[in-house]
Amino acid sequence: MPHVIQFSQLYSVLRNMLRNEIYVNIDKTRGNFINNYGQIPHYINKSDSDPWNVIVPGYRPLNKHKKYRIKELLGVYTVPTGNHKLIIDVHARANRDISTIHRDVTRFQKKYENHTKLKGSVLYFGYTVDEVISLSSVLATT
């Protein structure tokens, strides 16, 4: 049975759920603006009655036929319709390139906004945008 979760409850619900094994499906869909875009099955976004969408930045394309356990909630890309996109990290054998996270999220945001004509905002949890950009720049040069 799916759980309907409002955005205002999402952060605390996901933080508690991370203690358990929550998996995401990586999808190959039309309009995919990032290497790794998917959903959290059984957890429904009330705004569109579909599973919560996730973007997994910093990786080359992950296996589309495998489920990945959520490792960390990095942030959220919010849009006026409420169909927000969660920015997450996953447990994967592939190496994550932390220096590309901000670039991947920014690219997704620009393409999504151009496609939908909606303007959104990216919120990183635990970091300011300047810290994310700075960290990405430092790691890209090392």
Secondary structure as UniProt FT lines:
FT   STRAND          3..5
FT   HELIX           7..17
FT   TURN            18..19
FT   STRAND          23..27
FT   TURN            30..31
FT   STRAND          37..45
FT   TURN            46..49
FT   STRAND          50..55
FT   TURN            57..58
FT   TURN            64..65
FT   STRAND          67..78
FT   TURN            80..81
FT   STRAND          85..90
FT   HELIX           98..100
FT   HELIX           101..116
FT   STRAND          121..124
FT   HELIX           129..141
//
